[in-house]
Amino acid sequence: MYKTAVYLTALLGVFASCTHQSKEPTETVVSETIENPTNAVLLSSDIVWEKLNPARGDESPQAGTIWGDRHAEVPTGFLAKFVDGFSSPPHIHNATYRAVVIKGNIHNNDPAAANMWMKPGSFWTQPKGESHITSAKGEENIALVEIDKGPYLVHGIEEAFDNGERPINIDASNVVWLNGEKTNWIAENSQAEISFLWDANGSKGLFVKLPEGYDSTIKTDGTELHAVVIQGDLNYTLPQNKETKILDAGSTFSATSKAVHAVSTPSNDVVLYIRTNGNIKID
């Protein structure tokens, strides 16, 4: 199912999404001062790991929840960690998921397909009910996985079904980036870039790229905001106490109301994956 034609179709679809969303007007998001801010951070070092599929015992990948609860009927984001050489048996899931490679090389495809290793910054989707395998190659292999509704379960391929969705694989080198001249989500004089990935059921997912030396704010107005560091180290200053945290890959910042996120990238470019049900303005 991940033939060249499907891949190109998926890529063109993402480009069309970018073009469409860049033309939509963006409402005034937030003022500079927020009373009772809900900003929060979760460092990668504080993530609690457990078996993703306990039925596989010691051969199971590890999972670390970032938001939600993959055992419940709620939107959930978690990190999945795979050992070098991991390869799952063919299986299906009861819920469609989206994923982003954070570290290493990950292959996710039909059981009979040749390996197509996705590098950090690559994005893919896995429709529920569709048979597939997941493999990993590298000293450390980690992906962000998110679902819109749990629980997240694994079933055998004898329960496979076609729910009408089609998978998407986008290599990091084929992500379409927009700057402040192409989208009003970014200030015209900003060097940041954005890529729209999906939009469904009132929420949306996107990449944000902040260049080395960036020191400004990301303003959001949603009641759901999760931003995961995919690449690089990000300095994030909490408005509640002005404490600055260093967020490495796999760390996240969030908010449950209008928020101003003071961020800087003193030593490297940073790529974020953001899930939100609101608008964003990048200065």
Stockholm file with secondary structure:
# STOCKHOLM 1.0

chainA/1-283         MYKTAVYLTALLGVFASCTHQSKEPTETVVSETIENPTNAVLLSSDIVWEKLNPARGDESPQAGTIWGDRHAEVPTGFLAKFVDGFSSPPHIHNATYRAVVIKGNIHNNDPAAANMWMKPGSFWTQPKGESHITSAKGEENIALVEIDKGPYLVHGIEEAFDNGERPINIDASNVVWLNGEKTNWIAENSQAEISFLWDANGSKGLFVKLPEGYDSTIKTDGTELHAVVIQGDLNYTLPQNKETKILDAGSTFSATSKAVHAVSTPSNDVVLYIRTNGNIKID
#=GR chainA/1-283 SS CCCHHHHHHHHHHHHHHHHHHHHSCCCCCCCSCCSSCCCEEECGGGCCEEESSGGGGGGSCEEEEEESCTTTTSCEEEEEEECTTCBCCSBEESSCEEEEEEEEEEEEECTTSCCCCBCTTCEEEECTTCCBEEEEEEEEEEEEEEESSCCCCEECGGGCCCCSCCCEEECGGGCCCBCTTTCTTBCTTCCCEEEEEEEETTEEEEEEEECTTCEEEEEECCSCEEEEEEESCEEEECTTTCCEEEECTTCEEEESSSEEEEEECSSSCEEEEEEESSCEEEC
#=GC SS_cons         CCCHHHHHHHHHHHHHHHHHHHHSCCCCCCCSCCSSCCCEEECGGGCCEEESSGGGGGGSCEEEEEESCTTTTSCEEEEEEECTTCBCCSBEESSCEEEEEEEEEEEEECTTSCCCCBCTTCEEEECTTCCBEEEEEEEEEEEEEEESSCCCCEECGGGCCCCSCCCEEECGGGCCCBCTTTCTTBCTTCCCEEEEEEEETTEEEEEEEECTTCEEEEEECCSCEEEEEEESCEEEECTTTCCEEEECTTCEEEESSSEEEEEECSSSCEEEEEEESSCEEEC
//
